[in-house]
Amino acid sequence: MRRLDLPIHLPNMFGLDPAIFWFVFSVTAFAGFVKGAVGFAMPMIMMSAFGSVLSPQLALAALILPTLATNILQAGRGGIGAAWDTVGRFRWHIGAVIIFIVVSAAFVRSVPQSLMYLLLGIPIVAFAIWQLSGRPLTLPIHHARRAEIISGMIGGLYGGISGIWGPPLIVYLLSINVSKSEQMRVQGVVFLMGAVVLTLAHLASGVLNAQTLPLSAVLVVPGVAGMFLGLWVHDRLNVDQFRRWTLVLLVLSGLNLVRRGVEILLS
């Protein structure tokens, strides 16, 4: 499949060749399914797969609205009251994510493509392999607020240039041993806050524009449909076992990002 760079001039299916469009559509549905089942990994799956056929900026634009829509569903699943309590408890992390998404989004067009792919791929692979090894991913936290803020800063810096700010939050939540239901809700709330800011930031940066908005909007459909199916699985099957297979997928996705970064660096 031919990789498409901005600006978009093709009048085909939302600016894409049909084969590329249906690939992107299918990846979004699968990413939504994984998010519904385990609560995270949607942007990582999408960015990794999209990077094979789209430019980094177009890949980022395409995932913004599906991410926003699915995070609304995830954050609100436990009710508005529970979501609001989560905002209060994790306000320092949320604030750091929001500030640093805005800061890094302004530099999305100037960050070298190879560097962006490598900075995304290597931590994803390390995170997934560590989890698959059976060792708990916990950090010794002596100052919880400091750890909360630092994890939010790191997530925001990644989020503004890639649309991915979940891994630092997941590490932090595992470190403070929150319950599974609370982790799902916290991820949804934090991801939603970041998704709103990401959307506004890239409307301002120009990444999300009249050319890229239609594609991002139509991908909401497979993303939401996939998430509903994933939520059905989440409520009925062994999520731990499914998460193991998801981590295998994340290793492959991260390796693909590393491959793209090295390929661009050597070209």
SVG drawing of the C-alpha trace seen along z (x, -y; Angstrom):
<svg xmlns="http://www.w3.org/2000/svg" viewBox="-24 -28 45 44">
<polyline fill="none" stroke="black" stroke-width="0.4" points="0.0,0.0 1.3,-3.4 2.0,-5.8 0.2,-9.1 1.8,-12.4 0.1,-15.7 -1.3,-17.7 -4.1,-15.5 -5.3,-15.9 -6.9,-12.5 -10.7,-12.7 -11.2,-9.0 -12.3,-7.7 -11.8,-10.6 -8.6,-11.5 -7.2,-7.9 -6.9,-5.1 -9.7,-2.5 -7.2,0.2 -5.6,-2.2 -8.9,-3.5 -10.3,-0.1 -7.0,0.9 -7.3,-2.2 -11.0,-1.6 -10.3,2.0 -7.4,1.1 -9.6,-1.5 -12.3,1.1 -9.8,3.5 -8.1,0.7 -11.6,-0.2 -12.2,3.4 -8.9,3.7 -9.7,0.4 -13.1,1.7 -11.6,5.0 -8.6,3.7 -9.1,-0.1 -6.1,-1.3 -3.8,-0.9 -6.2,-2.3 -3.9,-5.2 -0.8,-3.0 -2.3,-0.4 -3.6,-3.0 -0.4,-5.1 1.7,-2.0 -0.4,-0.6 -1.2,-4.0 2.5,-4.8 2.9,-2.1 0.6,-3.8 0.2,-7.5 2.5,-10.3 2.9,-10.9 0.8,-14.1 -2.0,-12.5 -1.9,-9.4 -2.1,-11.7 -5.1,-13.6 -6.9,-10.4 -6.8,-9.0 -7.9,-12.2 -11.7,-12.0 -12.1,-8.2 -9.9,-8.5 -12.1,-11.4 -15.4,-9.5 -14.3,-6.3 -12.8,-8.1 -16.2,-9.7 -17.8,-6.3 -15.1,-4.9 -15.0,-7.8 -18.8,-8.0 -19.5,-4.3 -19.4,-4.4 -21.5,-7.5 -20.8,-11.2 -20.3,-11.3 -17.6,-8.7 -15.9,-10.4 -15.9,-13.7 -14.4,-12.1 -11.6,-10.7 -10.9,-14.2 -10.5,-15.5 -8.3,-12.6 -5.9,-12.7 -6.1,-16.4 -2.3,-16.9 -1.7,-14.2 -4.5,-15.6 -3.2,-19.1 0.3,-18.1 -1.0,-16.1 -3.1,-19.0 -0.3,-21.6 2.3,-19.5 0.1,-18.3 -0.4,-22.0 3.3,-22.7 4.4,-19.7 1.6,-20.0 3.1,-23.3 6.3,-21.4 4.6,-18.4 5.7,-19.6 9.3,-20.3 10.0,-17.0 12.0,-14.6 9.8,-11.7 12.5,-9.1 12.9,-10.5 9.2,-10.5 8.8,-6.9 11.7,-5.7 10.7,-7.6 7.2,-6.0 8.3,-2.5 11.1,-1.8 9.1,-2.6 6.1,-0.6 8.2,2.5 9.9,2.2 6.6,1.7 4.9,4.7 7.9,7.1 8.3,6.2 4.6,7.0 4.8,10.2 7.8,11.4 5.4,11.7 7.2,9.1 5.0,6.4 5.6,3.0 5.8,1.0 7.8,-2.0 8.9,-2.9 6.8,-5.9 8.0,-8.0 6.3,-11.2 3.0,-10.3 2.2,-13.8 5.6,-14.2 5.3,-10.9 1.8,-11.9 3.0,-15.2 6.1,-13.7 4.1,-10.9 1.6,-13.5 4.4,-15.6 5.9,-12.7 2.5,-11.6 1.7,-15.1 5.0,-15.5 4.3,-12.3 0.7,-13.0 1.1,-16.3 3.3,-14.9 1.8,-11.5 -1.7,-11.3 -0.4,-8.7 -0.2,-9.6 -1.4,-6.4 1.8,-4.4 3.0,-6.8 -0.4,-6.8 -0.6,-3.0 2.8,-2.7 1.6,-5.1 -1.7,-3.3 0.1,0.0 2.5,-1.6 -0.3,-2.7 -2.2,0.6 -5.7,-0.7 -8.4,1.8 -9.3,3.0 -12.6,1.1 -11.0,-2.1 -8.1,-1.7 -10.5,-1.5 -12.4,-4.6 -9.2,-6.6 -7.8,-5.8 -11.0,-6.8 -11.2,-10.1 -7.5,-11.1 -7.6,-10.0 -10.7,-12.0 -9.3,-15.2 -6.2,-14.7 -8.2,-13.9 -10.2,-17.1 -7.0,-19.2 -5.3,-17.3 -8.3,-18.0 -8.2,-21.7 -4.4,-21.9 -4.3,-20.3 -7.2,-22.4 -4.8,-25.3 -1.7,-23.6 -3.3,-22.8 -2.9,-19.1 -6.6,-18.7 -8.1,-20.8 -10.6,-20.8 -8.7,-18.0 -8.1,-15.7 -11.3,-16.2 -13.6,-14.1 -11.3,-11.1 -11.0,-11.4 -14.8,-11.9 -15.7,-8.8 -13.3,-6.6 -15.4,-7.4 -17.9,-4.8 -15.5,-1.7 -13.8,-2.9 -17.1,-3.1 -18.5,0.1 -15.3,1.9 -15.3,0.5 -18.9,1.8 -17.8,5.2 -14.7,5.0 -16.8,3.9 -19.0,6.9 -15.9,9.1 -14.5,7.2 -17.6,8.0 -17.7,11.7 -14.2,13.1 -10.9,13.3 -9.5,9.9 -6.1,10.9 -5.7,13.5 -6.9,11.1 -4.5,8.4 -1.6,10.8 -2.5,11.2 -2.9,7.4 0.6,7.0 1.9,9.4 0.3,7.1 1.8,4.0 5.3,5.6 4.7,6.1 3.2,2.6 6.2,1.0 8.6,3.0 6.9,1.7 7.3,-1.9 11.0,-1.3 11.3,0.3 9.8,-2.8 12.0,-5.1 15.2,-3.3 14.0,-3.1 13.5,-6.9 16.8,-7.5 18.8,-5.4 16.9,-6.7"/>
</svg>
